């Protein structure tokens, strides 16, 4: 490859197995097909308790292989959930990376020609205060374009149901009827 040849683009996508990351994986596969790019799903993992806790415990060194195996299984399950037996219909290189998700994704999508795709879940002020956002980290630190994919409408509905259950609120039959009308096309 000479200096004048364009660098092949990659669509790098963060995958955790969450509904938001599965939505992002679907969108990333579509982007890869549209661009004629390869798809790079990345699952980043850290030891339970973080890297500092892992360095303090001698037992954690024995568990690294098991944690990597579990991360690999989670990535394969996510790929199977989204693509099934058909696959993404583009060249794919799946990676399992040890490290914080934001840093791992930015380090993987290190070319200017890459496109980084992340799920941009709706987060409350409490979540923003307590947990770092992978999508915000990627938007702030990536050297390539970043596509933040909003959650699917189905995920929003599922979140509302979980919230209702957590607060032990009764399900109003009117809510059910209104929900089924949006799912069924009018005859």
Order of alpha helices (4+ residues) and beta strands (2+ residues): beta-alpha-beta-alpha-alpha-beta-alpha-beta-alpha-alpha-beta-alpha-alpha
